[in-house]
Amino acid sequence: MLKGIPKILSPELLKILAEMGHSDRLVISDGNFPAESMGKNAIVIRCDGHGVPELLDAILQVFPLDTYVERPVSLMEVVPGDDVETPIWDTYKEIVGKYDKRGSDAVGNIERFAFYDEAKTAYAIIATGESALYANVMLQKGVVTD
């Protein structure tokens, strides 16, 4: 155990977050995301008993977002014609706003298959038990300046 580190961040996950460098990407996926097939060239971490918001909040306490890109946080767009509400995105924007002065402006959307292509190049994918649809989020790491 460490002081000041959210308990939800396991030693394995902390190691991976620390290994990541500037511009490396991390996917926090919902329970429907094909984490194992998308993560063939990435480290896949199972966090099945947790939801995306609680992990996102804990990770952003120790993980700087990239300031050299306009939107270091990416969400998977809803497929046109898919009648799905995404209230969880508001939760994500609120969490990002706690840790990044850009607030919701740091968050963008990526078309579903483009998101998959980007996820295949991620450093790591965290597979959660999140049941909300279109609840996948990708973070691009920045630099620690202090």
Salt bridges, closest charged atoms under 4 A:
GLU19 OE2 - LYS15 NZ 2.20
GLU36 OE2 - ARG46 NH1 3.38
ASP48 OD1 - ARG46 NH2 2.68
GLU54 OE1 - HIS50 ND1 3.57
ASP57 OD1 - LYS98 NZ 2.72
ASP66 OD1 - HIS22 NE2 3.07
GLU70 OE2 - ARG71 NH1 3.04
ASP100 OD2 - ARG102 NH2 2.85
GLU118 OE1 - ARG25 NH1 1.94
